[in-house]
Amino acid sequence: MPEGDTVWLTARRLREALAGRAVVRCDLRVPKLACTDFSGRRIEDVVSRGKHLLTRFEGGWTLHSHLRMDGAWHVYTAGERWRGGPHHQIRAVLATAESVAVGYRLPVLELLRTTEEDSAVGHLGPDLLGPDWDPAEALRRLLSDPARPVGEALLDQRNLAGIGNVYKSELCFLRGVTPWTPMGQVAAPERMVALAHKLLDANKARHGHITTGNPRRGRTHWVYNRAHHPCLRCGTPVRMAEQGPPGESRVTYWCPSCQNGQAPEPR
């Protein structure tokens, strides 16, 4: 699932291509929106909220989309060939005279009144890359359940919005705790919150998530997706395990030497 910085960058590219321009073609390919047509209306803004995208049209309507695991928005110039996948995977087309935005494999696509956007995103915690970012409130929410494993708490978008599996694993490494450490046992948790904001902000304007400061292939992450490879800090093989309740578990990575705390036995 895309991290919050990836969604922020998608919103910026959609906004640059569409905002302030009138729609000349609107094709929403989901049954409940099949008759919706915003042709002739101006797109006022495109914003991200955590991992959600909100495309606002004049007249008080918002198209809400979420990428989840496989979704993507691609922007093309008028007349350019679309290359985001086969046509049967297209769920939305929004075109202006100059640009075309094509949404592929979007699992969530719904129409809301702009005044009612909170029905889709109101449950989210402070957005790490949004105007509502509030580190004190994010910390309060994380510590509201001190027994909860830090990895699960970081992924819970109700605590703070924007962290995915990459940053969850990397944040735990950088703060020296395993993802199974109870949130209440994390030393200086406010530093983890500050570091989360710093990492997403540093990566928001580029593809990929560089957490090591090294852009070389295979060196961009400390532990994420590096199972069985040597830790870039100490050389110990990185471990991998599932974390989370059944049906919602995610693969997580950690270094057994650099990170202290609880962890499952290796398989």
N, C-alpha and C positions, 0 to 999 in steps of 0.2 A: 504494500500500500504506500503511495507517495507520502513523503514527509511534508510538514507544513511549509518548508521553504520552497519545495517543488510546486505546491499549489499556489503559493504567493507569486512565483514567477509566471505560472500559467495565467493567473489573473492579470498581471501586468501586461503580458503580451496580448491578451484579449482586449484589455482596455485601450492599449495603444492602437490596435487595429479597428476597434468598433465604436468606442465611446465618442459621443457627439455627432454620430453619423446616422442617417436614416437607413432602415432595413429595406432592401429591395427584394430579398427572398427569405422566407422563413419556412423551414420544413422540419417539423418535430415528429420523429418516427417512433412514437410510442402510442398505443391505442387511446389512452385518455387525453392525449394532446393532439391527436391527428387533425382536428379541425381548427386548431389554434393558428392564427396568422397575424404576425406583427408587422407585416409589410407596410411601409409608409410611416411607421413610428420610429422615433429616435432612441438609440441606446444611450442611456444617461451615464451608466458606470458599470464596471465589473470589479468586484471586490472578493477577496478571500476571507474566510472566517474559519480559522483552524484548517481543516482539510476539506471544507465546503467552498463552493463557488456560487456567487450570487450575481446574476446578470440583470441589471435593472433597466426597464423600459419606461419611456414617458407614459403617463397615464396611470402610474402607480402599480405596475406589475413587475414581478421578479421571477426569473427562471432559475431555479435552484438545481444544481448538479453536484454529484459526488463521484470521484473517480474510483474509489475503493481499490481493488487489486489491479484491474486491467484497463480501466477507462483512461481516455486521453482526449484533449482538445488540441487540434492542429490549426494553424493559421496560414492561409495561402493568399497570394495576390490574385486578383480577378483574372481568370483564364489559365491559371497555373494548374497542373495536374495534381490531383489529390493522391497522397501516398501513405496514408495512415492505416490502411488495411482494406480488405474487400468491402464492397459497397453494402453488403448485407449487414455489416457491423456498424454502419452509420446510424446514430440515434438523433442527431440534431445538425441542422445546417442554418447558419445565420450569415447572410451576405449583405454587404454594402456595395456601393459602386466601385470601391477600391479593393476590398478584402473579403475573404470568405473564412469563417470559423466553422470547423467540422468536428463534431463530437463523436468519437468512436467508443463503442462498448460501454456506454455510460449506464451503470446499474441503477442510478438514481437520477431521475429527471422529472421535476414537478413544477407546477406554476403556483405562485403565491401572490397575494397582495403584498406590496412592499412594506406596508405597515404591520404585516403579520409574519415577517421573516423570523421572529423569535420562535415561531412554532417549529422551525427546522433547526435553528442554531442557538436558541436561548438556553439550552442545557449545558452549553460549553463553558469551560473555565476561561480565564484570561488568555487571550490569543498572544502567543509569543511574538508574533510579527504584526499585531494589530494595534490600533489606537487605544484599545482598552487594556493594554498590557499593564498588569499590576503585580509585581513580584511578591508583595506582602500577601495579597489574596491567594496567589498560586501556592505559596508556602503554607498558608493556613489550611488550604484544601488538602494538600499532600499529607499534612500531619494530622488531619482529622481522624485517620485510622492508623495509629502508630504501629499496629501489628501487621499491616499489609506489606507484602514484599515490595521493595522499591521499584523493581522492574514493572510490576503490574500497576503501581500507583502512577508511574510516569506515562504509561500508555493510556491511562484513563483520561479521555478528553474532557471529562467533567472537572478535572483538577487543573489542568493547563492544556491549551489546545495547540497542537502542531507536532508533538513528538510521536515518532513512529519507531519501528523496530531498530533502525540504524542508530538513531540518537539514544535510544534507551540503552543499548549495549555499550555504546561509546561513552556515554555519561557515567555509567557505573564504573567502567574501566578508569576513566580520568579521575574519578573521586575515590578509587581504591576499594570499592565494595562490590560484592557479588550482587546480581539482580535479585537474589532471594533474601537478602538482608532486610529485616523489618524496617520500615520507614522510620520508626522511632529510634532506631539504633544508628542511623546515618549521622556521622559527625558533620557539623556545620551544614545542614541541609540547604541553608540560604545560598551557599556557594554553588551547589548543584543547580539551583534555579537560575542563578546569574549566569552560570556556564551554559545552560541550555539556551538562554536568550542570545548569548554571545555567538554560539556555534551556528544557530539558525540564521542570525542576522549576517554573519560572515559568508554564508553559503547561498543566500537567497537570490542573488543575481547571476548564478551560474548553474550549469548542470552538474549533478553529482554532489556528494557530501564529503568534503575533505575535513577530517578531524585531526589529522596528524600534522598538518602544515606542509605535507609533501605530496605534490600532485602526480608523482610517478605511479604508473600502473602497478597495482599490488601493494602500494605503500600509503594509500589514502586513508585507510582505517586501521585503528589499533587492533581490534578483535573482530569486528563485524565481518561475517562471511569468510573468516580465516580459520575455520575449524581444522585442527591437526597441523596447521602451519605454526612456525615459531613465533612467539610473541615478539613484536618489534622492539620491546623494551628489554626483556630479560631472556628471551630465547625458549622459554617453556612452551610446549605445544598448547595452542588455544583449544578450549573445550566448547562443546555445543550440547544443548539440551532443550527440550520443550518446557515452556513456562506458561502457566495460566490454567484456568478451569477447563474441563473437557468441552470440546467444541469451539473454544476461543483461544486455545493455546497458540503461542508463537515461538519460533525458534529463537534462542538467545545464545550469546557467545560471551566467554569470559576467560581470563587468564588465572589459573589456580595459584600462581605465585604472586602476581601483582595485586590481586583483589582478595580482600579478607571477608569472611562471613560465611553464611550457610550456602550450600550448593549440593545438588544431587550427585550421587556416585556416578562415575563414568560408566557407560555401557561396556 
